[in-house]
């Protein structure tokens, strides 16, 4: 209880350097998501993005009960599905950002309906199934060598296949990075 004759003293100002907020140049909230260009990711960035997208697609398929004709288990082996799902994931992150307006999730669901149809089209074209996969067929244009025949491959363990796929992708990116840096001029750090 405060005594009217002795009101509480105002808090003393903190001396510079004692305020926990001093030195906070970084925003307190993370940045909004940015589009992901899978062609330009470093090995470490790709690994993080693969794992995050895999976690989200698993949540998506379970939450919405998506069949393999919309979201097949081997989506990671098909760039057309990776790009579509990656864009959908980023759209979802932005729609459910706390700073977003209240109608953004409704916009995401409207766009998700369109994306489901595109995913069906991609899955039908690429030929991946629930328990087997094959590379997406490529059409040879006039003057190009004929494409190799594609065959279905049965995959017994989806998670094991995904982990190996990511390890292979990260290793290939790491080797490309090392080759790039090895080709730089040691004196200037520039390309020869």
Beta strands, then each sheet from edge to edge (+ up, - down):
strand 1: 132-133
strand 2: 153-154
sheet 1: 1+ 2-
end
